[in-house]
Amino acid sequence: MDISNGSVLITGGAGGFGGATARRLAKLGAKVVIADLADDRGAALAAELGNGAVYVRTDIMSEEAIINAVKVATDLAPLRAVVIAHGGPPAPDKGGRTVGRDGSRVSLAHFSHIISVYLNSAYLVSSVAAQAMAANEPQADNQRGVIINTASIAGFEGQPGQVAYGAAKGGIISMALNLARDLAPIGVRSMAIAPGTFYTFAYAAMGEEKARETFGPLVLNPKRMGEVDEYAMLAQQIVENDFLNATTIRLDGGQRF
Ligand SMILES: NC(=O)c1ccc[n+]([C@@H]2O[C@H](COP(=O)([O-])OP(=O)(O)OC[C@H]3O[C@@H](n4cnc5c(N)ncnc54)[C@H](O)[C@@H]3O)[C@@H](O)[C@H]2O)c1
């Protein structure tokens, strides 16, 4: 997919994975739309990128906001790629093991919240973006656009206490193939990246040093956390390589929890 005359929408675009990907895709000439709730970081990144990049305040829990973000992108240029890499609001109550040692149970409200943040929103962004891509002029081989979702190695293996997050990310893994099947007739590819542990803003509360000391040794080789540009490199390859479709690529240094 040639995105040089197109637009790209990145949810969580001001975040770790989103920001690194925005920088790479902007260098390919695309007009980047940063959809996020981090106003300062989002606006600063749009200014840094230039070339028509814009920050659009977007809550991924809102269908209206997602439709608006896609419209902002299509108003700039044909939407050629969407990268879905957002976090979301905290759950209303505590997570943990399905049944804890104290006998308490993770609530349905908690489970549903995590599914909404990571899976429902990803379906919504994917489907609204694909609808817009269907109107694009096709490139060679009938290619109109590409969707990149962010799964997690938790969607394959997970860990104790991750039933909701693991189910949401397992849903993303399944969706990569199913979206690809549904969208093939309109020339839209669908892929997912399943990262291991990367240092991003998500670990800021823990502190960088502690996060790297804790998670780096869990990786097989190299023995460190992933760097966000390693995610962005893969996202760029997925955009550019039209034969990548319908699967989830692990990006984890061999980590198996
Ligand atoms: N960092 C990792 O190790 C890792 C591993 C596997 C999967 N992931 C996944 O990668 C994705 C991105 O995470 P990250 O590590 O880059 O985190 P991050 O915190 O760096 O970025 C997430 C971004 O989402 C934004 N955001 C939060 N709530 C939002 C909302 N309601 N609407 C719109 N934007 C919102 C944040 O402002 C932030 O900029 C997530 O889906 C996460 O599950 C991360």
The ligand as a MOL file (V3000), in Angstrom:
LIG
                    3D

  0  0  0     0  0            999 V3000
M  V30 BEGIN CTAB
M  V30 COUNTS 44 48 0 0 0
M  V30 BEGIN ATOM
M  V30 1 N 3.2700 -1.9450 26.1820 0
M  V30 2 C 3.1690 -3.2530 26.1360 0
M  V30 3 O 4.0010 -3.9860 26.6470 0
M  V30 4 C 2.0020 -3.8810 25.4060 0
M  V30 5 C 2.0400 -5.2710 25.2090 0
M  V30 6 C 1.0030 -5.8790 24.5170 0
M  V30 7 C -0.0530 -5.1130 24.0460 0
M  V30 8 N -0.0710 -3.7660 24.2740 0 CHG=1
M  V30 9 C -1.2330 -3.0150 23.7500 0
M  V30 10 O -0.7860 -1.9130 23.0040 0
M  V30 11 C -1.8260 -0.9230 22.9700 0
M  V30 12 C -1.2060 0.4400 23.2030 0
M  V30 13 O -0.5610 0.4400 24.4490 0
M  V30 14 P 0.8040 1.2110 24.7790 0
M  V30 15 O 1.6490 0.2420 25.4940 0
M  V30 16 O 1.3130 1.9230 23.5690 0 CHG=-1
M  V30 17 O 0.2550 2.2310 25.8760 0
M  V30 18 P 0.3960 3.8080 26.0040 0
M  V30 19 O -0.1850 4.1300 27.3390 0
M  V30 20 O 1.7690 4.2730 25.6940 0
M  V30 21 O -0.5660 4.3400 24.8520 0
M  V30 22 C -1.9830 4.2280 24.9270 0
M  V30 23 C -2.6140 5.5370 24.4520 0
M  V30 24 O -4.0330 5.3770 24.5080 0
M  V30 25 C -4.5690 6.5920 24.9520 0
M  V30 26 N -5.9040 6.4040 25.5370 0
M  V30 27 C -6.2240 6.0100 26.8010 0
M  V30 28 N -7.5540 6.0000 26.9480 0
M  V30 29 C -8.0780 6.3860 25.7630 0
M  V30 30 C -9.4110 6.5970 25.2900 0
M  V30 31 N -10.4720 6.3750 26.0910 0
M  V30 32 N -9.5940 7.0150 24.0300 0
M  V30 33 C -8.5260 7.2400 23.2100 0
M  V30 34 N -7.2650 7.0730 23.5920 0
M  V30 35 C -7.0380 6.6470 24.8630 0
M  V30 36 C -3.5600 7.1130 25.9800 0
M  V30 37 O -3.7170 8.5160 26.1760 0
M  V30 38 C -2.2420 6.7340 25.3380 0
M  V30 39 O -1.7220 7.8030 24.5500 0
M  V30 40 C -2.8730 -1.3920 23.9890 0
M  V30 41 O -3.9240 -2.0000 23.2920 0
M  V30 42 C -2.1340 -2.4370 24.8080 0
M  V30 43 O -3.0050 -3.4210 25.3150 0
M  V30 44 C 0.9230 -3.1460 24.9450 0
M  V30 END ATOM
M  V30 BEGIN BOND
M  V30 1 1 1 2
M  V30 2 2 2 3
M  V30 3 1 2 4
M  V30 4 1 4 5
M  V30 5 2 4 44
M  V30 6 2 5 6
M  V30 7 1 6 7
M  V30 8 2 7 8
M  V30 9 1 8 9
M  V30 10 1 8 44
M  V30 11 1 9 10
M  V30 12 1 9 42
M  V30 13 1 10 11
M  V30 14 1 11 12
M  V30 15 1 11 40
M  V30 16 1 12 13
M  V30 17 1 13 14
M  V30 18 2 14 15
M  V30 19 1 14 16
M  V30 20 1 14 17
M  V30 21 1 17 18
M  V30 22 2 18 19
M  V30 23 1 18 20
M  V30 24 1 18 21
M  V30 25 1 21 22
M  V30 26 1 22 23
M  V30 27 1 23 24
M  V30 28 1 23 38
M  V30 29 1 24 25
M  V30 30 1 25 26
M  V30 31 1 25 36
M  V30 32 1 26 27
M  V30 33 1 26 35
M  V30 34 2 27 28
M  V30 35 1 28 29
M  V30 36 1 29 30
M  V30 37 2 29 35
M  V30 38 1 30 31
M  V30 39 2 30 32
M  V30 40 1 32 33
M  V30 41 2 33 34
M  V30 42 1 34 35
M  V30 43 1 36 37
M  V30 44 1 36 38
M  V30 45 1 38 39
M  V30 46 1 40 41
M  V30 47 1 40 42
M  V30 48 1 42 43
M  V30 END BOND
M  V30 END CTAB
M  END
